[in-house]
Amino acid sequence: MSVTELQSLADIRALVMASQHEASDTDGDFHLNPELREGIIGSAKRDAAVLIGLVERSEGVQVILTKRTERLSSHSGQIAFPGGKIDRADVSPEAAALREAWEEIGLETDEVRVMGRLPDYHTGSGFRIAPVLGEVNPDADFRINPDEVDYMFEVPFNFLMNPKNHVKASRVFRGAERRYYEMPFGEHYIWGVTAGIIRAMHDRIFAS
């Protein structure tokens, strides 16, 4: 099934169920920086989880994203999935992703049906992120936590899964060139870790 053929959450669910990966598989910021692979994996020791929330609307399936506040200690001001560090009290990465979504955007846990999980995504900033896919009730209420999120918005799933919208860019960081994806959507600049997770999701579910 191609991106243009995706019409519903049922289509996406089928792709996710058909995708195959080993428990040891990893993704990360090394996708465009293969020479940094071992260093990034070795330094990514802080466990985190994010919720890739999928909502079925009349215009098609949408993905929930947020704009993080400038006051946060990591990835401040960036476009991101709801999510954060996994706490000791969290029984699983899925539980952590749902808790963080509730804390950040007021999404009740019972409004989300977990669909699956992608391989851990390792970041150059030291996080090992578990991307959790979830189907969100289109009638769910949201309450933005202004201490963590400036605002939330939705982006068409088909836009994010279209490789034509995955722009390769680079900048110098700590004396070395770092390559990354960016996916501009209107006034929203999606890049870095979030864009990397989106690209990894594309590669995983369309590789089967």
PyMOL commands that set and color helices and strands:
alter all, ss='L'
color gray80, all
select helices_A, chain A and resi 3-5+9-18+34-43+93-105+109-111+157-160+163-165+192-205
alter helices_A, ss='H'
color red, helices_A
select strands_A, chain A and resi 26-28+46-57+60-68+79-80+83-85+112-117+120-122+127-136+149-156+167-173+176-185+188-191
alter strands_A, ss='S'
color yellow, strands_A
deselect
rebuild
show_as cartoon
